[in-house]
Amino acid sequence: MDRVVFNPFSPLMFLLLFGLLILFGLAIILFPLLFLTAIGATFTKLGFSWREALLILLLTLAGSFINIPVRRLESRAVPAYDRYVAMYGRLYRIPQQVPRTVLAVNVGGALIPLAISLYLLYDSVVISGGYQVLGLALAGVAVVTVATKLVARPVPGLGIATPFFIPPLAALFAALVLSVFAGGVPAAAVIIAYVGGTLGTLIGADLLNLHHIAELGAPMASIGGAGTFDGIFLSGIIAALLA
């Protein structure tokens, strides 16, 4: 009886594996470039030049490593026996709980997006005379704040978890609806989307849940602590890009 031997390293299989390896490598290289390009394009839609957009991005990336301590809180966490918790389809590992929690603010993930939002509001009022855009942007902030607060949940040992797609979608919806009343002001929808997504996420997810921080048992709770991947930064970027 003849024996058939399968060679896993046949030329066809080798070419297939080689092609998959090339695609994987290209994905690793192209994804960060596309991500950074999308961020740059968003800032140009907000009225910044490409040079200013690059500077903002570099400052954000550098600032994501800087957490400014604000205060130290005595932990009120209940001892956890289950070291993992599921929240919005993700499994979080609960680290060892500590007696004190340091409340901090991240430069890249919170302060820089906040500064950009305040500048856009200032620009719309002082430079463009767009008091109407200011009111609509604040209305967008209120919409995103309510939507984010409703879905934000404290995760013991980690912080406040929020589905990443809720704040930007709420900001996008608010921008598309409210920009109708902007009276044809250029880039009104983009400004409303960015400001609403940024400030709404900051208020709804972080500021309105500060009373839960001492109950989490985390060594540090950093507002905007994920930097360029934090909800505050990404919500404004995604909403403005889609708007």
C-alpha positions in Angstrom: 0.0 0.0 0.0 1.4 3.3 -1.0 1.9 5.9 1.7 1.0 9.5 0.9 3.2 12.0 2.8 2.0 15.6 3.1 4.7 18.2 3.0 3.7 21.3 5.0 6.5 23.2 3.4 5.4 22.8 -0.2 6.0 25.8 -2.5 2.4 26.8 -2.5 2.1 26.7 1.3 5.4 28.6 1.6 4.2 31.3 -0.8 0.9 31.6 1.2 2.7 32.0 4.5 5.1 34.5 2.9 2.2 36.5 1.6 0.5 36.5 4.9 3.7 37.6 6.6 4.0 40.5 4.2 0.4 41.6 4.7 0.8 41.4 8.5 4.0 43.6 8.2 2.3 46.1 6.0 -0.6 46.3 8.5 1.7 47.0 11.3 3.4 49.8 9.4 0.3 51.3 7.7 -2.1 51.3 10.6 -0.1 53.9 12.7 0.5 56.0 9.6 -3.2 56.0 8.8 -4.1 56.7 12.4 -1.7 59.7 12.6 -2.9 60.9 9.1 -6.5 60.8 10.3 -5.6 62.8 13.4 -3.7 65.4 11.3 -6.6 65.7 8.8 -9.0 66.3 11.7 -7.0 69.1 13.1 -6.7 70.7 9.6 -10.5 70.5 9.4 -10.6 72.4 12.7 -8.6 75.2 11.1 -5.0 74.3 12.1 -2.2 74.1 9.5 -0.4 70.7 8.9 2.6 72.1 10.8 0.4 73.0 13.8 -1.4 69.6 13.6 2.0 67.8 13.7 3.1 69.9 16.7 -0.2 69.1 18.5 0.2 65.4 17.8 3.9 65.4 19.0 2.9 67.3 22.2 0.0 64.9 22.7 2.3 61.8 22.3 4.9 63.3 24.6 2.3 64.5 27.1 0.7 61.0 27.3 3.7 60.0 29.5 3.1 62.9 32.0 0.6 62.5 34.8 0.2 65.5 37.1 -0.9 64.5 40.6 -3.8 66.4 41.9 -4.6 64.8 45.3 -4.3 61.6 47.3 -7.5 59.8 48.3 -7.9 57.3 51.1 -9.3 54.1 49.5 -12.8 53.0 50.4 -12.6 49.9 48.2 -14.3 46.7 49.2 -11.8 43.8 49.1 -12.3 41.9 45.8 -12.0 38.1 45.6 -12.6 37.8 41.9 -9.5 39.0 40.2 -11.2 39.6 36.9 -14.3 41.6 35.9 -16.1 41.7 32.6 -17.3 45.1 31.4 -18.7 45.9 28.0 -17.4 42.7 26.4 -13.8 43.2 27.8 -12.2 41.2 30.6 -10.3 43.5 33.0 -7.7 42.1 35.5 -8.1 43.7 38.9 -4.7 44.6 40.3 -3.8 44.4 44.0 -5.8 47.0 45.8 -4.0 49.7 47.7 -4.9 51.8 50.7 -4.5 55.1 48.8 -5.3 56.3 45.3 -3.5 59.1 43.6 -5.8 61.3 41.4 -3.9 62.7 38.5 -4.5 64.5 35.2 -2.7 63.3 32.0 -1.2 66.1 29.9 -1.7 64.4 26.5 -5.0 62.7 27.1 -6.8 65.5 29.0 -5.1 68.9 29.2 -4.1 69.3 25.6 -7.6 68.3 24.2 -9.1 70.6 26.8 -6.9 73.5 25.7 -7.7 72.9 22.0 -11.5 72.9 22.8 -11.2 76.1 24.8 -9.2 77.7 21.9 -11.8 76.7 19.4 -14.6 78.2 21.5 -12.5 81.4 21.9 -11.8 81.5 18.2 -15.5 81.1 17.3 -16.5 83.9 19.6 -13.7 86.5 19.6 -12.2 86.0 16.1 -15.2 84.8 14.1 -17.9 86.4 16.2 -19.8 83.2 16.3 -21.7 83.4 19.6 -24.2 81.1 18.0 -21.6 78.4 17.5 -20.5 78.8 21.2 -24.1 78.1 22.3 -24.5 75.1 20.0 -21.1 73.7 21.0 -22.1 73.9 24.7 -25.4 72.2 23.8 -23.4 69.4 22.2 -21.3 69.1 25.3 -24.4 68.6 27.3 -25.7 65.9 25.0 -22.4 64.0 25.1 -22.1 64.4 28.9 -25.5 62.8 29.5 -24.9 60.0 27.0 -21.5 59.2 28.5 -22.6 59.4 32.1 -25.4 56.9 31.4 -22.9 54.2 30.1 -19.8 55.0 32.3 -19.2 52.3 34.8 -16.5 52.1 37.6 -14.2 49.1 37.3 -12.6 48.1 40.6 -8.8 48.4 40.6 -8.7 50.2 37.3 -10.9 53.3 36.7 -14.0 54.4 34.8 -14.9 52.2 31.8 -16.9 53.6 28.9 -17.8 52.0 25.5 -15.4 53.9 23.2 -18.0 54.3 20.4 -20.8 56.0 22.5 -19.2 59.4 23.1 -18.1 60.0 19.5 -21.4 58.8 18.1 -23.3 61.1 20.5 -21.0 64.0 19.5 -21.5 63.3 15.8 -25.3 63.1 16.2 -25.3 66.3 18.2 -23.1 68.1 15.7 -25.1 67.1 12.6 -28.4 68.2 14.3 -27.1 71.4 15.9 -25.1 72.6 13.0 -28.3 73.2 11.1 -28.9 76.2 13.4 -25.4 77.6 12.9 -26.4 79.9 10.1 -23.9 78.7 7.6 -20.8 79.3 9.8 -17.9 77.4 8.2 -16.7 74.3 10.1 -19.5 74.7 12.6 -20.3 70.9 12.6 -16.6 70.0 13.1 -16.2 72.4 16.0 -19.3 71.2 17.7 -18.3 67.6 17.2 -14.8 68.0 18.6 -15.7 70.2 21.5 -18.8 68.1 22.4 -16.8 64.9 22.1 -13.9 66.1 24.2 -15.6 68.1 26.9 -18.6 65.8 27.1 -16.4 62.7 27.6 -14.3 64.6 30.2 -17.3 65.7 32.2 -19.5 62.6 31.7 -16.9 59.9 32.2 -14.4 61.5 34.6 -15.6 64.6 36.4 -19.1 63.3 37.3 -17.6 60.0 38.5 -14.9 61.4 40.8 -16.8 60.3 43.8 -16.2 56.7 42.7 -12.4 57.0 42.5 -11.8 56.3 46.2 -13.9 53.1 45.9 -11.9 51.6 43.1 -8.7 50.6 45.0 -6.4 51.6 42.1 -2.9 52.9 42.8 -3.6 55.8 40.4 -6.6 57.2 38.7 -5.4 59.4 35.8 -7.9 61.5 33.9 -7.0 61.0 30.2 -4.4 58.5 31.3 -4.4 56.5 28.1 -3.0 59.4 26.1 -3.8 59.4 22.4 -5.9 56.2 23.0 -7.9 57.8 25.8 -11.6 58.3 25.3 -11.3 62.1 25.8 -8.8 62.5 23.0 -10.3 59.9 20.6 -14.0 61.0 21.1 -13.3 64.5 19.8 -11.0 63.3 17.0 -13.4 60.6 15.7 -16.5 62.8 15.9 -14.8 65.7 14.2 -13.4 63.5 11.5 -16.8 61.9 10.7 -18.6 65.3 10.9 
